[in-house]
Amino acid sequence: AQTLRDFPNEEVLAQTLQHQYQGLGKDTVAALSTVLHEPGDAAHHFRDFFARFDAPQPTLTISPKGKTSFTAFPYPTTGTQHTSESLSALLDAYYQDKAERDRVQQQGSVLIRVVRNELKKNRNKLKKLQRTLAETENADDYRIKGEILTTYLNQVDRGQTEVSLPNFYDENKPLKIKLSNQLSPNQNAQKYFKRYQKAKNAVIYVNEQLKITQADVDYFSNIMAQIELAAPKDLVDIRLELQQGGYLRDHDHQKKNKKQKRQKVSKPDRFTASDGTKISVGKNNLQNDQLSLHTAKRTDIWLHVKDMPGSHVIIHDDDPSEATIMEAANLAAYFSKGRASSNVPVDYLPVKRLHKPNGAKPGYVIFTGQRTVYVTPESDLVEKLADN
């Protein structure tokens, strides 16, 4: 009989278990192999694992990459897990969410393609700019060569393709300098000075472009995250934003050359904290701008996940309780890229400390004086707080 020592790791054991026992899925054998490698009697762990199917705890698991799966009880995992009262309730929630995700993918296919193309274009541009910046690091080399050539012009003859001259920046090592045999010694020196000046100017330009391009990457990453979290109704505002930004054409020919009423941004989602305090959540950049910069009072409290795409959340109170802040932080974490994570950092501060720079893209704000709390998103709490 084989023992655990016959298997070098959990992956090999999982493959063997799936081969030996019919009806075991990949997730189940992975969980079983993890349990069998825990300290103690493996046979006892084996029996206990399958005994848990007799008293199920229906569990929905969200992996760190956002993939959802369901099991009869909590399996060992690095993702977040939520249990349901019954398997039927869990399956209803799972397939309802899947159906909505599928509708978003179908209805938002054009938006997804546009955003992916913009992301790809800007990420490629970012790589090219970074390569260019790396090349400009040789700028000082050009200056040094120009200075040394100028200093020792009398030691350089026209027609040479290379010369070795004393280096007053490093006296122990002469400097080899490549030359054009078509230019005079002085013209070769001036050529190096011109290359130095060009590289120096490029550093300023490239750094500016790097900043702009990185902002574009962050912007479209944010929109992609919003689409991934969106309900079908949220796609209307995202489409409008892309049209306003010139990234998506309006193909409604009946509207062309006609004055149209400005399309209104949809209202944010509404929630009520356990103590009755009202909370609003923007689901896209246009909603976020409207909510944070126009609707909220300056004394209201603004929340947002730290350093990742997410919704703007407003507590409509100037002095909310600690419990309300934590509930609002949970909403901010749930409606963000960190939904499948644990211990998500959320910044909060009064709305009056928000500032939108001139020319900034929709949804972008800067702020100071924030405090930070840490929460693990809970879908059950989100449902409990939602206004019906």
C-alpha positions in Angstrom: 0.0 0.0 0.0 1.2 3.5 -0.8 1.8 6.1 2.0 2.0 9.9 1.8 5.8 9.5 1.7 5.4 8.0 -1.8 4.0 11.3 -3.1 6.5 14.2 -3.4 3.8 16.9 -3.3 0.1 17.6 -3.1 -0.2 17.9 -6.8 1.0 14.3 -7.5 -1.2 13.0 -4.7 -4.2 14.8 -6.2 -3.6 13.3 -9.6 -3.4 9.8 -8.1 -6.6 10.3 -6.1 -8.5 11.4 -9.2 -7.2 8.4 -11.1 -8.1 5.9 -8.3 -11.6 7.3 -7.3 -14.3 8.0 -9.8 -16.5 11.1 -9.5 -13.9 13.4 -7.7 -13.6 16.8 -9.3 -10.3 18.7 -9.6 -11.2 21.1 -6.8 -12.2 18.2 -4.5 -9.0 16.2 -5.0 -6.9 19.3 -4.5 -8.7 20.0 -1.2 -8.4 16.4 -0.1 -4.7 16.2 -0.9 -4.1 19.3 1.2 -6.1 17.9 4.1 -4.2 14.5 3.9 -0.9 16.3 4.2 -1.9 18.0 7.4 -0.3 16.6 10.7 -2.0 13.6 12.1 -3.4 10.3 10.9 -4.1 10.4 7.1 -6.8 7.8 7.3 -8.6 9.8 9.9 -8.4 12.9 7.8 -9.7 11.0 4.8 -12.8 9.8 6.7 -13.5 13.2 8.2 -13.3 14.9 4.9 -16.0 12.7 3.3 -18.1 12.8 6.5 -18.5 16.5 6.0 -20.7 15.9 3.0 -23.3 14.5 5.4 -23.6 17.9 7.1 -23.0 20.3 4.3 -22.1 24.0 4.6 -22.8 25.3 1.0 -19.9 27.6 0.2 -19.2 30.1 -2.5 -15.5 30.7 -3.1 -14.0 33.7 -5.0 -10.4 33.1 -6.0 -7.8 35.9 -5.9 -8.3 36.2 -9.7 -12.1 36.6 -9.3 -13.2 33.2 -10.4 -16.2 31.8 -8.5 -16.9 28.2 -7.6 -19.2 26.4 -5.2 -18.6 23.4 -2.9 -20.6 21.4 -0.2 -18.4 22.9 2.5 -15.4 25.3 2.8 -12.3 23.9 1.0 -8.8 25.0 1.9 -8.2 28.1 -0.3 -6.5 31.4 -0.6 -9.7 33.1 -1.8 -12.6 34.5 0.1 -15.6 32.3 1.0 -19.2 32.8 1.8 -21.6 30.2 3.2 -25.3 29.9 2.4 -28.2 28.5 4.4 -28.9 25.8 1.8 -27.4 24.5 -1.4 -30.4 25.6 -3.5 -29.9 29.2 -2.2 -26.2 29.1 -3.0 -26.9 27.7 -6.5 -29.5 30.4 -7.1 -27.1 33.1 -6.2 -24.2 31.6 -8.2 -26.2 31.2 -11.4 -27.9 34.5 -11.0 -24.5 36.2 -10.7 -23.2 34.1 -13.6 -26.2 35.1 -15.8 -25.6 38.7 -15.0 -21.9 38.5 -15.8 -22.7 36.8 -19.1 -25.2 39.6 -20.0 -22.6 42.2 -19.1 -20.0 40.4 -21.3 -22.6 40.2 -24.2 -24.0 43.8 -23.9 -20.6 45.3 -23.1 -18.6 43.4 -25.7 -17.9 46.6 -27.8 -16.9 48.5 -24.6 -14.6 45.7 -23.5 -12.9 45.5 -26.9 -12.3 49.3 -27.0 -10.9 49.3 -23.5 -8.7 46.3 -24.1 -7.3 47.9 -27.3 -6.6 51.2 -25.4 -4.9 49.2 -22.6 -2.8 47.2 -25.1 -1.8 50.4 -27.0 -0.8 52.3 -23.9 1.0 49.4 -22.3 3.1 49.0 -25.4 3.8 52.7 -25.5 4.8 52.6 -21.9 7.4 49.8 -22.7 8.8 51.8 -25.6 9.1 55.0 -23.5 10.9 53.0 -20.7 13.4 51.7 -23.3 13.9 55.2 -24.6 14.5 56.5 -21.1 17.0 53.7 -20.5 18.9 54.7 -23.6 19.1 58.4 -22.5 21.0 57.3 -19.4 24.1 57.5 -21.7 23.6 61.2 -22.2 26.6 62.1 -19.9 28.8 59.7 -21.9 28.2 61.9 -25.0 29.0 65.1 -23.1 32.2 63.6 -21.7 33.4 62.4 -25.1 32.7 65.8 -26.6 34.6 67.6 -23.8 37.6 65.3 -24.1 37.7 65.6 -27.9 37.6 69.4 -27.6 40.4 69.3 -25.0 42.7 67.1 -27.2 41.8 68.2 -30.7 45.5 68.5 -31.5 45.9 64.8 -30.9 43.2 63.8 -33.3 43.7 63.5 -37.1 40.9 63.7 -39.7 40.1 60.3 -41.2 40.4 58.4 -37.9 37.6 56.0 -37.0 38.6 55.7 -33.4 40.9 57.4 -30.9 42.1 56.7 -27.3 42.5 59.9 -25.2 43.3 60.7 -21.6 40.2 60.8 -19.5 40.3 63.6 -16.9 37.2 62.1 -15.2 39.2 58.8 -14.7 42.9 59.3 -15.0 43.7 55.6 -14.6 41.7 54.6 -17.7 42.1 56.3 -21.2 38.8 56.7 -23.1 38.2 55.2 -26.5 36.0 57.4 -28.7 34.5 56.4 -32.0 34.9 58.9 -34.8 33.4 59.6 -38.3 36.3 59.6 -40.8 34.2 62.0 -42.9 34.2 64.8 -40.2 37.0 67.0 -38.8 38.0 66.4 -35.2 36.0 69.5 -34.1 33.0 68.4 -36.0 33.2 65.0 -34.3 33.3 66.8 -30.9 30.2 68.9 -31.9 28.4 65.8 -33.0 28.8 64.3 -29.5 27.6 67.6 -27.9 24.5 67.5 -30.1 23.8 63.9 -29.2 24.1 64.9 -25.5 21.7 67.8 -25.9 19.2 65.6 -27.8 19.3 62.9 -25.1 19.0 65.5 -22.4 15.9 67.0 -24.0 14.5 63.6 -24.6 14.7 62.8 -20.8 12.3 65.7 -20.1 9.9 64.7 -22.9 10.0 61.0 -22.1 9.3 61.5 -18.4 6.3 63.7 -19.3 5.0 61.1 -21.7 5.6 58.3 -19.2 3.5 60.2 -16.7 0.7 60.7 -19.2 0.8 57.2 -20.5 0.8 55.6 -17.0 -2.2 57.8 -16.2 -4.0 56.4 -19.3 -3.1 52.8 -18.3 -4.5 53.4 -14.8 -7.6 55.0 -16.3 -8.5 52.2 -18.7 -7.6 49.6 -16.0 -10.1 51.3 -13.8 -12.8 51.2 -16.5 -12.1 47.5 -17.1 -12.5 46.8 -13.4 -15.8 48.8 -13.5 -17.1 46.7 -16.4 -16.1 43.5 -14.6 -18.2 44.6 -11.5 -21.0 46.2 -13.5 -24.6 45.3 -13.7 -26.1 45.6 -17.3 -27.7 49.0 -16.4 -24.3 50.4 -15.4 -22.9 50.0 -18.9 -24.9 53.0 -20.2 -22.8 55.5 -18.3 -19.6 53.7 -19.2 -20.5 53.9 -22.9 -21.3 57.6 -22.5 -18.0 58.3 -20.8 -16.1 56.5 -23.6 -18.0 58.5 -26.2 -17.4 61.8 -24.5 -13.7 60.9 -24.3 -13.6 60.2 -28.1 -12.7 56.5 -27.6 -16.0 55.3 -28.9 -18.1 56.6 -31.8 -21.8 57.2 -31.4 -23.3 55.1 -34.2 -26.8 56.4 -33.8 -27.2 58.1 -37.2 -30.6 59.6 -36.2 -28.8 61.8 -33.7 -26.2 63.1 -36.1 -26.4 66.8 -36.9 -29.2 67.3 -34.4 -29.1 69.0 -31.1 -29.7 66.5 -28.4 -30.5 66.9 -24.8 -27.5 66.2 -22.6 -27.8 62.6 -21.4 -28.2 62.4 -17.6 -25.9 60.3 -15.6 -27.8 57.5 -13.7 -28.1 57.7 -10.0 -25.6 55.9 -7.7 -26.7 52.8 -5.7 -28.2 53.6 -2.3 -27.5 51.8 1.0 -28.5 52.3 4.6 -26.2 51.6 7.5 -27.3 49.6 10.5 -27.9 52.8 12.4 -30.0 54.3 9.6 -27.3 56.5 8.0 -27.6 56.9 4.2 -24.7 55.7 2.0 -24.2 56.2 -1.7 -22.0 54.2 -4.1 -20.9 55.3 -7.5 -20.6 52.4 -10.0 -18.7 54.2 -12.7 -16.5 57.3 -13.3 -19.4 59.6 -14.3 -21.4 58.6 -11.3 -18.3 59.0 -9.1 -17.7 62.6 -10.3 -21.4 63.5 -9.9 -21.6 62.0 -6.5 -18.3 63.2 -5.0 -18.0 66.6 -6.6 -21.6 67.8 -7.0 -24.1 65.8 -4.9 -22.2 65.2 -1.6 -22.0 67.8 1.1 -18.5 69.1 1.9 -18.9 67.6 5.4 -19.9 64.2 4.2 -17.4 61.3 4.4 -15.8 60.0 1.2 -14.3 56.5 1.0 -12.3 54.6 -1.6 -10.1 51.5 -1.7 -6.4 52.4 -1.4 -4.3 52.2 -4.6 -6.7 50.2 -6.8 -9.7 50.7 -9.0 -13.0 51.1 -7.1 -16.2 53.0 -6.5 -16.5 56.3 -4.7 -18.6 55.8 -1.5 -20.2 58.7 0.4 -21.5 58.5 3.9 -24.2 61.2 4.2 -23.2 62.3 7.7 -20.5 64.6 9.0 -19.8 62.4 12.1 -20.6 58.8 11.4 -20.2 56.1 14.0 -17.2 53.7 13.7 -19.6 50.9 12.8 -21.0 52.9 9.9 -17.5 53.8 8.7 -16.7 50.1 8.7 -19.9 49.2 6.8 -19.2 51.9 4.2 -15.6 50.6 3.9 -17.0 47.2 3.3 -19.1 48.6 0.4 -16.0 50.4 -1.0 -14.0 47.2 -0.9 -16.8 45.1 -2.3 -17.3 47.4 -5.3 -13.7 47.4 -6.2 -10.9 45.4 -7.7 -10.3 44.0 -4.2 -13.7 42.2 -4.0 -12.1 38.8 -3.9 -9.4 39.8 -1.4 -9.2 39.9 2.3 -7.9 42.7 4.6 -8.5 45.4 1.9 -7.3 48.9 2.9 -9.9 51.7 2.5 -9.1 55.4 2.8 -11.7 57.8 4.2 -11.9 61.6 4.7 -14.3 64.5 4.5 -15.4 65.5 1.0 -14.0 69.0 1.4 -10.5 67.5 1.2 -11.1 66.1 -2.3 -9.7 68.0 -5.3 -10.0 67.3 -9.0 -7.0 68.6 -11.1 -7.8 70.7 -14.2 -8.1 68.4 -17.2 -8.2 65.2 -15.1 -10.1 62.3 -16.5 -13.6 61.3 -15.1 -13.4 59.7 -11.7 -9.9 61.0 -10.8 -9.4 63.0 -7.6 -6.6 63.7 -5.3 -6.7 64.2 -1.5 -4.8 64.6 1.7 -5.4 63.9 5.4 -7.0 60.5 4.9 -7.4 57.7 7.5 -7.3 54.1 6.5 -9.2 51.0 7.8 -9.0 47.4 6.7 -12.0 45.2 5.8 -12.8 41.9 4.2 -15.7 42.3 1.6 -18.8 40.5 2.7 -21.5 40.0 0.1 -24.1 39.2 2.8 -23.5 42.5 4.4 -23.8 44.3 1.1 -27.2 42.7 0.5 -28.3 43.5 4.0 -27.4 47.2 3.6 -28.9 47.7 0.1 -32.0 49.8 -0.3 -34.8 47.7 -2.0 
